[in-house]
Amino acid sequence: NTPTRPPAPDRAAPRPLAPADGADLARNAAIQTFRWEWARPLAADESYELRFYGATGDDFAAPFGWHKQSSAEVDLNNLPAGTYRWAVAVVRGVDGAWAGDVAESEKLDLTWGR
């Protein structure tokens, strides 16, 4: 029985901080700041990508751009009201040309627009 080793620090996933898992955001709270942390600085060819998924499945409902900071202000009016899961990924690429995912956080539930 081989013990499972944790991922190396440079491959560990980012950790979402806010909004909290299960957040229920009213329509009048459309502008939200999403925050996360990661164990190391981004490499020159790496960025964070904020991703939204439907309540089930792994297809993007919407990606919200690449960021070099560990937060992003998002206008949720760009999404239809509903239940989503959000995550942050570390992606590799240059000038918006995606070359691959480095790591992706766990997905947190979010209800928007009630």
Backbone torsions as a table, in degrees:
resi	resn	phi	psi	omega
1	ASN	NA	109.2	-177.3
2	THR	-86.6	128.0	178.6
3	PRO	-67.0	146.5	177.7
4	THR	-84.3	129.7	178.7
5	ARG	-95.6	143.5	176.3
6	PRO	-66.8	157.4	179.1
7	PRO	-61.3	150.2	175.5
8	ALA	-60.4	149.5	-176.3
9	PRO	-53.6	-34.0	-179.2
10	ASP	-78.1	-10.5	179.1
11	ARG	-110.1	-8.4	179.6
12	ALA	-61.9	147.4	-176.2
13	ALA	-75.7	151.3	171.1
14	PRO	-61.0	158.4	179.2
15	ARG	-115.4	115.3	177.8
16	PRO	-66.7	140.3	-179.4
17	LEU	-114.3	-40.7	-177.0
18	ALA	-156.9	145.9	-2.7
19	PRO	-65.8	156.7	-176.5
20	ALA	-67.3	156.4	175.1
21	ASP	-56.5	132.2	179.7
22	GLY	84.4	8.0	-179.4
23	ALA	-57.0	139.9	177.5
24	ASP	-119.0	103.3	-172.2
25	LEU	-104.1	123.6	-179.6
26	ALA	-73.9	158.4	-179.2
27	ARG	-55.6	-33.7	-178.9
28	ASN	-78.9	4.8	176.2
29	ALA	-117.2	44.1	-172.5
30	ALA	-67.0	-35.3	-178.6
31	ILE	-86.5	114.1	-177.5
32	GLN	-125.8	144.3	173.0
33	THR	-100.9	117.9	176.7
34	PHE	-93.5	132.2	-177.2
35	ARG	-128.8	149.9	178.3
36	TRP	-153.9	171.0	174.0
37	GLU	-137.0	157.3	177.9
38	TRP	-141.2	153.2	-170.2
39	ALA	-72.4	-13.6	-177.5
40	ARG	-146.6	162.4	176.0
41	PRO	-66.5	153.0	175.3
42	LEU	-69.1	143.7	170.6
43	ALA	-74.4	165.8	-177.5
44	ALA	-57.3	-33.8	-177.9
45	ASP	-98.8	18.2	179.6
46	GLU	-115.3	149.7	175.5
47	SER	-145.1	163.6	170.0
48	TYR	-90.3	142.4	173.2
49	GLU	-125.0	121.1	175.5
50	LEU	-82.6	126.0	-174.8
51	ARG	-124.5	141.4	173.8
52	PHE	-118.4	135.0	179.2
53	TYR	-120.2	157.1	172.3
54	GLY	-64.3	171.6	-177.8
55	ALA	-59.6	-28.7	176.1
56	THR	-133.0	158.6	178.4
57	GLY	86.2	172.9	-176.9
58	ASP	-119.1	19.0	176.0
59	ASP	-85.9	137.9	177.1
60	PHE	-60.3	132.9	164.7
61	ALA	-82.8	-37.1	177.8
62	ALA	-169.8	133.4	166.0
63	PRO	-92.7	145.4	-179.0
64	PHE	-114.9	49.9	169.6
65	GLY	78.9	169.4	178.4
66	TRP	-98.4	141.7	-176.5
67	HIS	-136.5	146.8	174.2
68	LYS	-96.5	-16.7	178.8
69	GLN	-93.9	164.1	-179.5
70	SER	-93.6	35.1	173.0
71	SER	-159.1	159.7	176.6
72	ALA	-152.0	134.5	174.4
73	GLU	-89.0	127.9	-173.7
74	VAL	-125.8	136.0	172.5
75	ASP	-93.7	104.4	-176.7
76	LEU	-69.0	-8.7	174.0
77	ASN	-61.8	-13.7	176.0
78	ASN	-76.1	-6.1	178.4
79	LEU	-116.7	144.6	170.6
80	PRO	-64.9	151.1	175.4
81	ALA	-56.2	142.6	178.9
82	GLY	159.9	-169.5	179.6
83	THR	-105.7	132.5	-177.7
84	TYR	-132.2	168.0	166.8
85	ARG	-121.4	136.0	178.5
86	TRP	-119.6	151.8	-179.8
87	ALA	-150.0	164.1	172.2
88	VAL	-123.0	134.0	178.8
89	ALA	-115.2	151.3	167.4
90	VAL	-97.9	121.1	-178.3
91	VAL	-115.9	153.1	177.2
92	ARG	-110.6	135.9	178.4
93	GLY	167.7	171.0	-179.3
94	VAL	-131.4	136.2	177.7
95	ASP	52.6	39.3	176.6
96	GLY	80.4	1.7	177.5
97	ALA	-90.7	103.7	-175.7
98	TRP	-65.5	130.7	177.5
99	ALA	-114.2	-10.3	177.7
100	GLY	150.9	160.3	174.5
101	ASP	-86.9	139.2	173.2
102	VAL	-92.3	-44.5	-178.9
103	ALA	-164.4	152.9	175.5
104	GLU	-133.6	140.2	-179.8
105	SER	-71.9	171.6	168.4
106	GLU	-64.0	159.3	179.1
107	LYS	-96.4	129.6	178.5
108	LEU	-105.3	142.3	179.7
109	ASP	-77.7	145.7	-178.8
110	LEU	-149.8	128.7	172.6
111	THR	-109.9	131.8	-173.1
112	TRP	-128.2	135.0	166.6
113	GLY	91.8	18.8	178.1
114	ARG	-82.8	NA	NA
